[in-house]
Amino acid sequence: MTQGAAFPDYELSDHTGKHRKLSELQGQDPMVVVLGRGGYCPKDRRQAEGLLQLHREMEVGYCRLVTITTDNISQTNEYRSGVGAHWPFLSDPRRIVQKNLDIAEYTDPAHNPMIPHVIVLEPDLIIYKIYDGYWFFGRPTMEELRQDLRAVSRKCRPDWDITALELKAAWQQGRKELFHPYGKANLQTLSEQN
């Protein structure tokens, strides 16, 4: 994992058992991926509780959030429900992510979890920032994630500065592909609906 590289497009079962690909969960939005130890870890639970409020902001800010752990589907569902989360939790009991990224937490052979990480992604799963959460205070604060999401949104939203005269002229010319939700990914869907 390196900044600027593409994060692998893992396909894993979510908390309901449905197979989900990260690219489908992301769409064309910024996304935060939390790689965690699992529901047994009090640090992971505390982090998820902190993400509850931020997730509400992310939803209205058109950003996505996904948690991946080595828990099985039943444990994943219990973990998600136990913290009151409403974003997708993906289950990786075969440790595909852990092995692929070489992030086995070798200091805990009893649980064999991943070393916790938080990865902030630009659209197309491009890595913007990586936080190593082996120690709890290595994990990002909610304010750090807000700042990262602001930077990524500014970078990927052509209409970020709606006061720009060029944008107003583009709108008046009918060039709606520059504006959310009319952007490239949604133009085909919108035209199919009309």
Stockholm file with secondary structure:
# STOCKHOLM 1.0

chainA/1-194         MTQGAAFPDYELSDHTGKHRKLSELQGQDPMVVVLGRGGYCPKDRRQAEGLLQLHREMEVGYCRLVTITTDNISQTNEYRSGVGAHWPFLSDPRRIVQKNLDIAEYTDPAHNPMIPHVIVLEPDLIIYKIYDGYWFFGRPTMEELRQDLRAVSRKCRPDWDITALELKAAWQQGRKELFHPYGKANLQTLSEQN
#=GR chainA/1-194 SS CCTTSBCCCCEEEETTSCEEEHHHHHTTSCEEEEECCCTTCHHHHHHHHHHHHHHHHHHHTTCEEEEEESSCHHHHHHHHHHHTCCSCEEECTTCHHHHHHTCBCTTCTTTCCBCCEEEEEEGGGEEEEEEECSSGGGSCCHHHHHHHHHHHHHHHCTTSSTTCHHHHHHHHTTCGGGSTTTSHHHHHHHHHHC
#=GC SS_cons         CCTTSBCCCCEEEETTSCEEEHHHHHTTSCEEEEECCCTTCHHHHHHHHHHHHHHHHHHHTTCEEEEEESSCHHHHHHHHHHHTCCSCEEECTTCHHHHHHTCBCTTCTTTCCBCCEEEEEEGGGEEEEEEECSSGGGSCCHHHHHHHHHHHHHHHCTTSSTTCHHHHHHHHTTCGGGSTTTSHHHHHHHHHHC
//
